[in-house]
Amino acid sequence: MQRIACTMIGGALFVVCCLVGLLLSDALSPGRLPPMLAFYAACGAGVSLILGLVMLERRDAPHGLAALEGR
């Protein structure tokens, strides 16, 4: 579960970094990236980041070997 959460957080940060780079390069030559596409990508990255953090903070589910042993 922790690996999935960290992957989601890392993916969200990667998308945000790519969007910042695209939007900065778009300032020099407008028209490369539609604004609504950037908006929806940022919303998706935000949702992925929040879900990843929620998954990391869950304390009621057993982790590690306790989950495998049924405790």
C-alpha positions as CSV (number, residue, x, y, z in Angstrom):
1,M,0.0,0.0,0.0
2,Q,2.8,2.4,0.9
3,R,4.5,1.7,-2.5
4,I,1.3,2.5,-4.4
5,A,0.9,5.7,-2.4
6,C,4.4,6.9,-3.0
7,T,4.1,6.1,-6.7
8,M,0.9,8.2,-6.8
9,I,2.6,11.1,-5.0
10,G,5.7,10.8,-7.3
11,G,3.5,10.7,-10.4
12,A,1.6,13.7,-9.3
13,L,4.7,15.7,-8.6
14,F,6.1,14.6,-12.0
15,V,3.0,15.8,-13.8
16,V,3.1,19.2,-12.0
17,C,6.8,19.6,-12.9
18,C,6.0,18.8,-16.6
19,L,3.1,21.3,-16.6
20,V,5.3,24.0,-15.2
21,G,7.9,23.4,-17.8
22,L,5.3,23.3,-20.6
23,L,3.6,26.5,-19.4
24,L,6.8,28.3,-19.1
25,S,7.9,27.4,-22.6
26,D,4.4,28.2,-23.8
27,A,4.9,31.8,-22.6
28,L,7.6,32.2,-25.3
29,S,5.5,30.7,-28.1
30,P,1.8,30.6,-27.2
31,G,-0.5,27.8,-28.5
32,R,1.4,24.6,-27.6
33,L,-0.7,23.7,-24.7
34,P,-4.5,24.3,-24.5
35,P,-5.3,26.0,-21.1
36,M,-8.1,23.6,-20.3
37,L,-5.8,20.6,-20.9
38,A,-3.4,22.1,-18.4
39,F,-6.2,22.8,-16.0
40,Y,-7.5,19.2,-16.1
41,A,-4.0,17.7,-15.8
42,A,-3.4,19.9,-12.8
43,C,-6.7,18.7,-11.2
44,G,-5.8,15.1,-11.9
45,A,-2.4,15.6,-10.3
46,G,-3.9,17.2,-7.3
47,V,-6.4,14.4,-6.8
48,S,-3.6,11.8,-7.2
49,L,-1.5,13.7,-4.7
50,I,-4.3,13.9,-2.1
51,L,-5.2,10.2,-2.5
52,G,-1.6,9.2,-2.1
53,L,-1.3,11.2,1.1
54,V,-4.5,9.8,2.4
55,M,-3.3,6.2,1.7
56,L,-0.1,7.0,3.6
57,E,-2.0,8.3,6.6
58,R,-4.4,5.5,7.0
59,R,-3.7,3.9,10.4
60,D,-6.7,1.5,10.8
61,A,-5.4,-1.0,8.2
62,P,-2.6,-3.4,9.3
63,H,0.7,-2.9,7.5
64,G,3.7,-5.2,6.7
65,L,3.8,-8.7,8.0
66,A,0.8,-8.2,10.3
67,A,-1.4,-7.8,7.1
68,L,0.0,-11.0,5.6
69,E,-0.5,-13.0,8.8
70,G,-4.1,-11.8,9.3
71,R,-3.6,-9.8,12.5
